[in-house]
Structures are given as C-alpha cells and as structure tokens.
Amino acid sequence: MNRYHGRVVAITGGAQGLGLAMATRFAAEGAAVALADVNDRVLADAAETIPHDAELRADVVDVTDSARVDAWIAEVTGTLGRLDVLVNNAGIIRDNRVEDITDDDWHAVLGVSLTGGFHCARAAFGPMKRQGYGRIISFSSMSWRGNFGQANYVAAKAGIVGLTRTLALEGARHGITANAIAPGLIETPMLASMNGAARDKLTGKVPMRHTGRPEDIAEAAAFLASEAAGYVTGVVLDVDGGLSIGSSIR
Ligand SMILES: NC(=O)c1ccc[n+]([C@@H]2O[C@H](COP(=O)([O-])OP(=O)(O)OC[C@H]3O[C@@H](n4cnc5c(N)ncnc54)[C@H](O)[C@@H]3O)[C@@H](O)[C@H]2O)c1
C-alpha cells in the first residue's frame, strides 16, 4: 500500500516504542517522515532501522521548548514541502501517590505530554490551514479516566482529550481533523519500565488476556491519519484489548 505517498508525517517521541512503530508504518506506506526526540542516540538508531523510499528526517527536539518546536516545524515544512500529519506521541511517566509527587515530577509529565502537544499543534496549525488539510493525532492513555498513583500522568492525558476536542472544533472548517488514541498496555520500553508484578496483575485484567503490540497502535494511527478518516474528528480511540470497558469476571 502506498496511500501516504506525497504525504509528510511528523512524529514526536519517534525514537522508540509507539513512535518508532508508527514511523515504520507510515514510511512503509510511502510517507516522508520527520522524527523528533530528545534521545539523540536512540533517535540515530531509529533512523537507521526504518526502511523508507521517501525522505526521512530525525531531529533532536525537546517538545517542552516552544521555540525549538516552532523551528522544527518550519524546518520540516521547508525541507519536505508540507505537513500533513502531526503525531503528538512524546510522553513520560513519573508515578507516585499524590502526596509524594514533587513539583518537578508534576511539571515534567504535564510539560512533555500536554504542553508539548500544545506547542506542536500550535506550530502545525498554520501550515495545515494554508494547505486546507491536516491530521493531528495526540496520545492520551486509558489512564485519562483516572488511575491510582498517576495524578500527573492522568491530568496530562485527560488534558490531551480536551485539547484534541478543541483542536477538532477549530480545525474543522480548515480540513484539519484532531483525534486522540488511548492505548492500554502496549509492549514498549515505557511498559517495560513498570514494576513487573503490577504489569502482570494489570495484564490479567485485559479482557483479551494479553498486552498489545506497538503495531496495533500504528494500525489505528494509520487509519486516523488517512484521507479515508476525513469525517472522524474529536474522538478518543481506545486501543486496549477491552481494558477500559469495565470489570471482566473470569
Ligand atoms: N506503552 C503503553 O502501554 C502506553 C499506554 C498508554 C499511553 N501511552 C502513551 O503513548 C506514547 C508513547 O509511549 P511509549 O510507550 O512508546 O513510550 P516510550 O517511553 O517507549 O517512548 C517515548 C519517547 O518519547 C521521547 N521523549 C520523552 N520526552 C521527550 C521530549 N521532551 N521531547 C521529545 N521527545 C521526548 C522519549 O525519548 C522516547 O523516545 C506516550 O505519550 C505514552 O504516554 C503508552
């Protein structure tokens, strides 16, 4: 399939995990891909591993730095000619019970996921409006509904839902859609960093009885970013094996 031929896709946090899986998928479908990440070493490795026919850029960008984000989006549109898809994927966790979350851990988590997503969407809106076409996909989490020990992460991921719905309203008349993906438990370095016992316990609660693969998320992103999804906007797509539905007695 070459449905992204001629399209330019920018992905934050693109060096590993879900970002890398999506970059691989979009490149396989013919897109020019621009990766941004803070981890320069992993980013360089990622750029080596992604097979691509169209152009591939890999830039060190901290999404919390709005001036750097503005410059990155300008570099992407300047060198690749346009910007069709923005994937706000960069995110971090600093889990703790609410009384033990430090100011730094609060601001760090909201800064990357929520403020970073805002910086990128704001920078992308101009070129997307001028084209009369755009797709913005931002990463929430099944946790956005609330999760023990994750007040900072939950606030960021719930914020992404509000940001997405507002981007959808403001983008609608310009051909820009905005949607969020809320993954459940997906096998990435972020999940691997979780306490093993907690991870096993949570996996046991997934109605499908197994964790997801990064490719499951890439599939959802490839749909939401497509021309075919042009009438879908403002939604939060759960990709979680049923985990967010509710209790599953077995
Ligand atoms: N893996 C899961 O089970 C899961 C579940 C729900 C939501 N998510 C969300 O999906 C997204 C991707 O998760 P993942 O599991 O691939 O995580 P990951 O930790 O494997 O990858 C995240 C990437 O973001 C980059 N990053 C961190 N801070 C950055 C910054 N300031 N600027 C630019 N890049 C930065 C990291 O270097 C890393 O490459 C995140 O937003 C995460 O919250 C993941």
The ligand as a Gaussian input file, in Angstrom:
#p B3LYP/6-31G(d) Opt

LIG

0 1
 N        3.129000       1.845000      26.101000
 C        1.948000       1.938000      26.662000
 O        1.432000       0.936000      27.189000
 C        1.191000       3.252000      26.652000
 C       -0.082000       3.241000      27.225000
 C       -0.816000       4.418000      27.226000
 C       -0.294000       5.572000      26.654000
 N        0.948000       5.563000      26.120000
 C        1.447000       6.822000      25.557000
 O        1.949000       6.606000      24.252000
 C        3.053000       7.469000      23.997000
 C        4.276000       6.662000      23.586000
 O        4.570000       5.758000      24.637000
 P        5.737000       4.656000      24.548000
 O        5.278000       3.520000      25.366000
 O        6.184000       4.467000      23.159000
 O        6.861000       5.434000      25.390000
 P        8.467000       5.330000      25.332000
 O        8.953000       5.806000      26.650000
 O        8.877000       3.979000      24.870000
 O        8.823000       6.409000      24.198000
 C        8.581000       7.772000      24.392000
 C        9.552000       8.575000      23.565000
 O        9.322000       9.967000      23.865000
 C       10.591000      10.609000      23.942000
 N       10.508000      11.849000      24.725000
 C       10.446000      11.969000      26.072000
 N       10.458000      13.271000      26.427000
 C       10.517000      13.994000      25.276000
 C       10.545000      15.387000      24.977000
 N       10.534000      16.304000      25.967000
 N       10.598000      15.780000      23.678000
 C       10.629000      14.853000      22.681000
 N       10.608000      13.508000      22.905000
 C       10.542000      13.092000      24.185000
 C       11.488000       9.569000      24.594000
 O       12.873000       9.846000      24.405000
 C       11.020000       8.289000      23.894000
 O       11.749000       8.051000      22.708000
 C        3.254000       8.286000      25.281000
 O        2.589000       9.521000      25.167000
 C        2.594000       7.415000      26.330000
 O        2.165000       8.168000      27.440000
 C        1.705000       4.423000      26.101000

